[in-house]
């Protein structure tokens, strides 16, 4: 499952989201999390130092 924005944001970047639960755990364990407020503003939240392995395994 995935999602892609219809147009770039104010920063010129186009957001994409992937369901990492479909990937092999060893391939995605080191990816750092990027959090955002998807309810109110759709803005990025402060950087998170955790990785996929910190919240998934």
N, CA, C and O atoms as CSV, one atom per row, in Angstrom:
chain,resi,resn,atom,element,x,y,z
A,1,UNK,N,N,0.842,-1.166,0.000
A,1,UNK,CA,C,0.000,0.000,0.000
A,1,UNK,C,C,0.891,1.233,0.000
A,1,UNK,O,O,1.919,1.259,0.677
A,2,UNK,N,N,0.506,2.244,-0.749
A,2,UNK,CA,C,1.289,3.465,-0.787
A,2,UNK,C,C,0.377,4.658,-1.058
A,2,UNK,O,O,-0.802,4.502,-1.375
A,3,UNK,N,N,0.948,5.844,-0.926
A,3,UNK,CA,C,0.218,7.082,-1.151
A,3,UNK,C,C,1.183,8.104,-1.710
A,3,UNK,O,O,2.348,8.135,-1.314
A,4,UNK,N,N,0.717,8.950,-2.632
A,4,UNK,CA,C,1.545,10.010,-3.205
A,4,UNK,C,C,0.694,11.263,-3.341
A,4,UNK,O,O,-0.440,11.203,-3.816
A,5,UNK,N,N,1.240,12.391,-2.924
A,5,UNK,CA,C,0.524,13.657,-3.014
A,5,UNK,C,C,0.230,14.012,-4.465
A,5,UNK,O,O,0.968,13.617,-5.368
A,6,UNK,N,N,-0.835,14.746,-4.683
A,6,UNK,CA,C,-1.211,15.149,-6.034
A,6,UNK,C,C,-0.339,16.260,-6.587
A,6,UNK,O,O,-0.180,16.388,-7.801
A,7,UNK,N,N,0.234,17.075,-5.680
A,7,UNK,CA,C,1.093,18.170,-6.128
A,7,UNK,C,C,2.152,18.437,-5.058
A,7,UNK,O,O,1.963,18.075,-3.897
A,8,UNK,N,N,3.256,19.064,-5.437
A,8,UNK,CA,C,4.307,19.371,-4.452
A,8,UNK,C,C,3.802,20.343,-3.385
A,8,UNK,O,O,2.886,21.129,-3.625
A,9,UNK,N,N,4.413,20.273,-2.208
A,9,UNK,CA,C,4.097,21.187,-1.122
A,9,UNK,C,C,4.797,22.519,-1.307
A,9,UNK,O,O,5.456,22.754,-2.320
A,10,UNK,N,N,4.647,23.389,-0.316
A,10,UNK,CA,C,5.277,24.718,-0.377
A,10,UNK,C,C,6.787,24.628,-0.490
A,10,UNK,O,O,7.429,25.531,-1.026
A,11,UNK,N,N,7.362,23.531,0.017
A,11,UNK,CA,C,8.811,23.364,-0.040
A,11,UNK,C,C,9.287,22.783,-1.373
A,11,UNK,O,O,10.485,22.589,-1.579
A,12,UNK,N,N,8.344,22.509,-2.272
A,12,UNK,CA,C,8.691,21.971,-3.583
A,12,UNK,C,C,8.809,20.458,-3.618
A,12,UNK,O,O,9.036,19.883,-4.682
A,13,UNK,N,N,8.660,19.804,-2.475
A,13,UNK,CA,C,8.786,18.347,-2.400
A,13,UNK,C,C,7.415,17.688,-2.491
A,13,UNK,O,O,6.427,18.227,-1.993
A,14,UNK,N,N,7.359,16.537,-3.120
A,14,UNK,CA,C,6.127,15.774,-3.207
A,14,UNK,C,C,6.172,14.661,-2.171
A,14,UNK,O,O,7.082,13.832,-2.188
A,15,UNK,N,N,5.207,14.638,-1.281
A,15,UNK,CA,C,5.168,13.628,-0.216
A,15,UNK,C,C,4.745,12.268,-0.772
A,15,UNK,O,O,3.883,12.168,-1.645
A,16,UNK,N,N,5.379,11.233,-0.238
A,16,UNK,CA,C,5.048,9.856,-0.558
A,16,UNK,C,C,5.055,9.059,0.735
A,16,UNK,O,O,5.888,9.299,1.610
A,17,UNK,N,N,4.142,8.119,0.860
A,17,UNK,CA,C,4.103,7.265,2.049
A,17,UNK,C,C,4.015,5.811,1.603
A,17,UNK,O,O,3.333,5.490,0.630
A,18,UNK,N,N,4.702,4.949,2.315
A,18,UNK,CA,C,4.697,3.519,2.020
A,18,UNK,C,C,4.382,2.736,3.285
A,18,UNK,O,O,4.761,3.144,4.383
A,19,UNK,N,N,3.701,1.631,3.133
A,19,UNK,CA,C,3.454,0.734,4.249
A,19,UNK,C,C,4.683,-0.170,4.388
A,19,UNK,O,O,4.838,-1.123,3.625
A,20,UNK,N,N,5.548,0.121,5.349
A,20,UNK,CA,C,6.790,-0.636,5.513
A,20,UNK,C,C,6.566,-2.023,6.101
A,20,UNK,O,O,7.486,-2.842,6.103
A,21,UNK,N,N,5.384,-2.301,6.591
A,21,UNK,CA,C,5.112,-3.638,7.134
A,21,UNK,C,C,5.121,-4.704,6.038
A,21,UNK,O,O,5.139,-5.898,6.334
A,22,UNK,N,N,5.110,-4.285,4.804
A,22,UNK,CA,C,5.174,-5.230,3.695
A,22,UNK,C,C,6.611,-5.546,3.295
A,22,UNK,O,O,6.847,-6.446,2.488
A,23,UNK,N,N,7.572,-4.813,3.854
A,23,UNK,CA,C,8.982,-4.997,3.499
A,23,UNK,C,C,9.657,-5.982,4.457
A,23,UNK,O,O,9.150,-6.272,5.541
A,24,UNK,N,N,10.796,-6.478,4.030
A,24,UNK,CA,C,11.599,-7.339,4.897
A,24,UNK,C,C,12.143,-6.494,6.047
A,24,UNK,O,O,12.731,-5.442,5.797
A,25,UNK,N,N,11.965,-6.922,7.301
A,25,UNK,CA,C,12.409,-6.128,8.449
A,25,UNK,C,C,13.870,-5.697,8.389
A,25,UNK,O,O,14.191,-4.575,8.781
A,26,UNK,N,N,14.745,-6.543,7.915
A,26,UNK,CA,C,16.167,-6.188,7.838
A,26,UNK,C,C,16.421,-5.036,6.868
A,26,UNK,O,O,17.374,-4.275,7.041
A,27,UNK,N,N,15.573,-4.907,5.852
A,27,UNK,CA,C,15.746,-3.857,4.851
A,27,UNK,C,C,15.307,-2.479,5.345
A,27,UNK,O,O,15.794,-1.467,4.842
A,28,UNK,N,N,14.398,-2.421,6.316
A,28,UNK,CA,C,13.833,-1.138,6.730
A,28,UNK,C,C,14.150,-0.752,8.171
A,28,UNK,O,O,13.789,0.344,8.598
A,29,UNK,N,N,14.810,-1.613,8.926
A,29,UNK,CA,C,15.036,-1.384,10.356
A,29,UNK,C,C,15.761,-0.075,10.661
A,29,UNK,O,O,15.471,0.551,11.681
A,30,UNK,N,N,16.684,0.355,9.821
A,30,UNK,CA,C,17.483,1.542,10.100
A,30,UNK,C,C,16.908,2.854,9.582
A,30,UNK,O,O,17.528,3.903,9.762
A,31,UNK,N,N,15.749,2.825,8.947
A,31,UNK,CA,C,15.158,4.051,8.414
A,31,UNK,C,C,14.670,4.929,9.559
A,31,UNK,O,O,13.932,4.473,10.432
A,32,UNK,N,N,15.091,6.203,9.548
A,32,UNK,CA,C,14.660,7.150,10.594
A,32,UNK,C,C,13.222,7.570,10.351
A,32,UNK,O,O,12.786,7.695,9.207
A,33,UNK,N,N,12.493,7.786,11.426
A,33,UNK,CA,C,11.097,8.203,11.327
A,33,UNK,C,C,10.990,9.689,11.021
A,33,UNK,O,O,11.758,10.494,11.547
A,34,UNK,N,N,10.046,10.046,10.180
A,34,UNK,CA,C,9.707,11.441,9.916
A,34,UNK,C,C,8.243,11.597,10.297
A,34,UNK,O,O,7.363,11.035,9.646
A,35,UNK,N,N,7.989,12.351,11.339
A,35,UNK,CA,C,6.624,12.514,11.825
A,35,UNK,C,C,6.005,13.780,11.242
A,35,UNK,O,O,6.707,14.741,10.928
A,36,UNK,N,N,4.683,13.766,11.103
A,36,UNK,CA,C,3.985,14.950,10.636
A,36,UNK,C,C,2.586,14.981,11.240
A,36,UNK,O,O,2.060,13.954,11.670
A,37,UNK,N,N,1.998,16.156,11.268
A,37,UNK,CA,C,0.649,16.337,11.785
A,37,UNK,C,C,-0.318,16.158,10.620
A,37,UNK,O,O,-0.543,17.085,9.842
A,38,UNK,N,N,-0.874,14.987,10.507
A,38,UNK,CA,C,-1.792,14.702,9.418
A,38,UNK,C,C,-3.233,15.040,9.731
A,38,UNK,O,O,-4.106,14.880,8.878
A,39,UNK,N,N,-3.498,15.506,10.948
A,39,UNK,CA,C,-4.867,15.822,11.344
A,39,UNK,C,C,-5.191,17.298,11.199
A,39,UNK,O,O,-6.226,17.655,10.635
A,40,UNK,N,N,-4.313,18.161,11.704
A,40,UNK,CA,C,-4.634,19.586,11.760
A,40,UNK,C,C,-3.945,20.421,10.681
A,40,UNK,O,O,-4.591,21.242,10.030
A,41,UNK,N,N,-2.652,20.220,10.488
A,41,UNK,CA,C,-1.924,21.147,9.621
A,41,UNK,C,C,-1.189,20.489,8.457
A,41,UNK,O,O,-0.819,21.169,7.500
A,42,UNK,N,N,-0.977,19.192,8.524
A,42,UNK,CA,C,-0.175,18.460,7.542
A,42,UNK,C,C,1.237,19.028,7.459
A,42,UNK,O,O,1.856,19.036,6.395
A,43,UNK,N,N,1.732,19.500,8.590
A,43,UNK,CA,C,3.092,20.036,8.696
A,43,UNK,C,C,3.991,19.017,9.381
A,43,UNK,O,O,3.529,18.205,10.183
A,44,UNK,N,N,5.289,19.068,9.056
A,44,UNK,CA,C,6.252,18.204,9.730
A,44,UNK,C,C,6.335,18.557,11.199
A,44,UNK,O,O,6.243,19.727,11.571
A,45,UNK,N,N,6.510,17.545,12.035
A,45,UNK,CA,C,6.741,17.732,13.460
A,45,UNK,C,C,8.248,17.733,13.697
A,45,UNK,O,O,9.008,17.386,12.794
A,46,UNK,N,N,8.697,18.117,14.896
A,46,UNK,CA,C,10.134,18.133,15.172
A,46,UNK,C,C,10.777,16.779,14.838
A,46,UNK,O,O,10.133,15.737,14.959
A,47,UNK,N,N,12.051,16.801,14.418
A,47,UNK,CA,C,12.743,15.555,14.050
A,47,UNK,C,C,12.686,14.522,15.172
A,47,UNK,O,O,12.698,14.854,16.357
A,48,UNK,N,N,12.626,13.284,14.763
A,48,UNK,CA,C,12.566,12.149,15.681
A,48,UNK,C,C,13.836,11.339,15.482
A,48,UNK,O,O,14.214,11.057,14.345
A,49,UNK,N,N,14.495,10.965,16.555
A,49,UNK,CA,C,15.744,10.199,16.431
A,49,UNK,C,C,15.498,8.699,16.357
A,49,UNK,O,O,16.444,7.929,16.187
A,50,UNK,N,N,14.245,8.268,16.481
A,50,UNK,CA,C,13.946,6.839,16.430
A,50,UNK,C,C,13.966,6.311,14.999
A,50,UNK,O,O,13.819,7.063,14.035
A,51,UNK,N,N,14.151,5.007,14.889
A,51,UNK,CA,C,14.114,4.326,13.590
A,51,UNK,C,C,12.910,3.379,13.559
A,51,UNK,O,O,12.223,3.196,14.564
A,52,UNK,N,N,12.672,2.792,12.408
A,52,UNK,CA,C,11.593,1.817,12.262
A,52,UNK,C,C,11.765,0.702,13.298
A,52,UNK,O,O,10.787,0.258,13.899
A,53,UNK,N,N,12.986,0.258,13.502
A,53,UNK,CA,C,13.224,-0.834,14.458
A,53,UNK,C,C,12.816,-0.458,15.886
A,53,UNK,O,O,12.429,-1.333,16.660
A,54,UNK,N,N,12.896,0.818,16.244
A,54,UNK,CA,C,12.523,1.244,17.587
A,54,UNK,C,C,11.025,1.107,17.853
A,54,UNK,O,O,10.623,0.922,19.001
A,55,UNK,N,N,10.210,1.194,16.836
A,55,UNK,CA,C,8.765,1.171,17.046
A,55,UNK,C,C,8.082,-0.064,16.476
A,55,UNK,O,O,6.910,-0.308,16.761
A,56,UNK,N,N,8.788,-0.831,15.687
A,56,UNK,CA,C,8.144,-1.950,15.000
A,56,UNK,C,C,8.518,-3.303,15.598
A,56,UNK,O,O,7.644,-4.151,15.782
A,57,UNK,N,N,9.793,-3.525,15.905
A,57,UNK,CA,C,10.260,-4.856,16.306
A,57,UNK,C,C,10.149,-5.072,17.788
A,57,UNK,O,O,10.502,-6.142,18.284
